[in-house]
Amino acid sequence: MKSELVSRQKKQSTASITKWVLIGSALSFLGIFILVPLIAVFTEALKKGVELYFLALTEPEALSAIKLTMITAAIAVPLNTLFGLIAAWAITKFEFKGKNMLITLIDIPFAVSPVIAGLVFVLLFGAQGVFGPLLAAYNIKIIFAVPGIVIATIFITFPFVVRELIPIMQEQGSEEELAALTLGASGWQMFRKVTLPNIKWGVLYGVILCNARAMGEFGAVSVVSGHIRGLTNTLPLHVEILYNEYNFTAAFACASLLAILALFTLFLKTIVEKAGG
């Protein structure tokens, strides 16, 4: 009896040590790879004073980059939200040939490097691309212009909303929608009063993640933008240019905006998880 008690105490002690080792390892990892870089960004940004910090954020090129970033997100996020609702509805409510292929295609942006995605758009819409001559004939410019940035951002971010909605809608099933239709509701009434209230937190969660990725996208946008100052530079590209020019204060000041966006995204994500959970 005594030996069993000692053995149990040793197991509990070992489990407790293992628990604290794992927790300590996780916290150390977060501290080294997340907390320390964040502190470094804000420290460097404010190193030469608050005045220079705000001056770096309000110069014309920085304001242009911020504006373009917001415009791109304002176009990409609603379109991807609409696509996410349609695709998730089709995948979860209907059986059709090619369903697995559609799911695979949705996951392509997760599997393909953003730089490769950007190169694909250059090969399609560039001056020497597949549609280049046709676009040139109508004086339509996509690559090295705002439309190319928007298209690249839409491609990179379109899985986020649909991937949040598919498991939610699969779990809920179709019973409530069928009941609404049986009671005489139209398709729009069913969607607005039955489906949307059940998936609203998933939609919001996907929109938050989609918006954060749209504003922070670098690889694909870098390829299609042309890096034209004041015209086709988004905020991440502007940070790169400033850093390459050794203008570290301005670079870190602009980078701090992206860091603030990341922290705000995590805050909203936590709120939505609690509200929806």
C-alpha positions, 0 to 999 in steps of 0.5 A: 500500500505504501509502495503504491502511494510512493509510486503514485506520488512519483508519477504525479511529480513527474507529470508536474515537472513535464507540464512546467517544462512544456509550459516553459518551453512554449513561453520561451519560444513565444518570447524569443520569436514573437515578444522580442521582435515586437519590442524591437520594432517599437523600440527602433521606431521610437528611438529618435523620438515621437516627432520623427515617428509621426513624421515618418508615418505622415510623409506623402509616400507613406500616406500613399502606401497606407491608402493603397493598402486600405483600398486593396483590403477594402476591395479584396475582403468583401469579394472574398467574403462573398466568394466564401459564402457561395463556395461554402454553401455549395460545398456543404449543402449540395452533392455534385461532381468535382466537389473534391476538386473545388475544395482542392482548388480553394486550398491552392493559395495555401500550397503555392508560394505567393511569389510564384502566384505573382509570377503567374499573374505576370505571365498572364497579364504582363506586356508579354503575357497571354493576355498582354496584347489584348490588354494593350489594345484596350489600354488596360494596365494590370501588372505594375498597377493597382488592379494587379495588386488587387488581383494578387491580394484576392488570390492569396486571401480567398481561402480564409473565409470559406475555410472558416465556414465549411466546418461550421456549416457541415456541423450544423447540417441542413435541417433548419433550412429545410424546415424554413423552406417547408414553412414557406420561406423564400431562399433569401429569407431562409439565408437571412433569418436562418443560415446567416445568424448561425454562421455570423461568428464564422464569417466575422472570424474569416473576415478578420483573418482575411483582412489581416493577410490582405494588409500584410501581403508581401510576396505576390504584391511585390512581384506585380506592383513594380515598386513605383513609389507613391503609386504601387507601393503598399505598406509592406513594400514601403517598409522594405524600400525604407529599410534597404535605403538604411532609413531604419527609423522610418522603416520601423515606424511603418512596420509598427503599424503592421505590428499594431494591426497584427495585435489588433487582429489577435484582440478581435480574434479573441473576442470573436472566439469568446462570443461565438464559443 
